[in-house]
Amino acid sequence: MTPYLRSEKGTALVIAMLFLMVLSILVGALHRTTISEMLFSRNYQESQKAFYAAETGLRAGMQWLSNQGNPPENVLNVAPYFSPVPVASPIWSQEFTDSINQCTYRYYLEHLKDAAAAYAGGESAKIGTSSSAGSKVHFYRITAEGISRDRVIRRRVQLVTTTAY
């Protein structure tokens, strides 16, 4: 063998270069994983904010329903986001902005059915206080949608509630 092949000069440099290459690959993979986790976390957080905004929409719909003095399905000039019967493509309320999350929400209400107080399954009405003879229990579905700040994530929730008029 020739003397320059037996020489160990530069071996440490080659080992250091291989070590740095492996380390660079590991750092790149860790960086990519960290960025992905941050994006997943942000999407989850925005999804939760949209869900809470949708729940705020449910409360707004229930508030609107409780402010009605008579069954809304019997009123002539009722809000356009109230439907006396379930419909395939409802009209939503205007969008409201939740000041805390900066998300928006909207809702619509549907009248499902009426039942005599005696036939309401023994359950008292959730809204309203009418206990007079002949009062009916009215069933309503409130659908609310929360929309994230960047308007990418939408969450819908529904609630079926009862009133007595």
Secondary structure, DSSP 8 states (H G I E B T S, - for coil): --HHHH--TTHHHHHHHHHHHHHHHHHHHHHHHHHHHHHHHHHHHHHHHHHHHHHHHHHHHHHHHHT-SS-GGG-SS--TTEESS--SS------EE-TTT--EEEEEEEEEEEEEGGGSTT---SB----STT-EEEEEEEEEEEE-TTS--EEEEEEEEEEE-
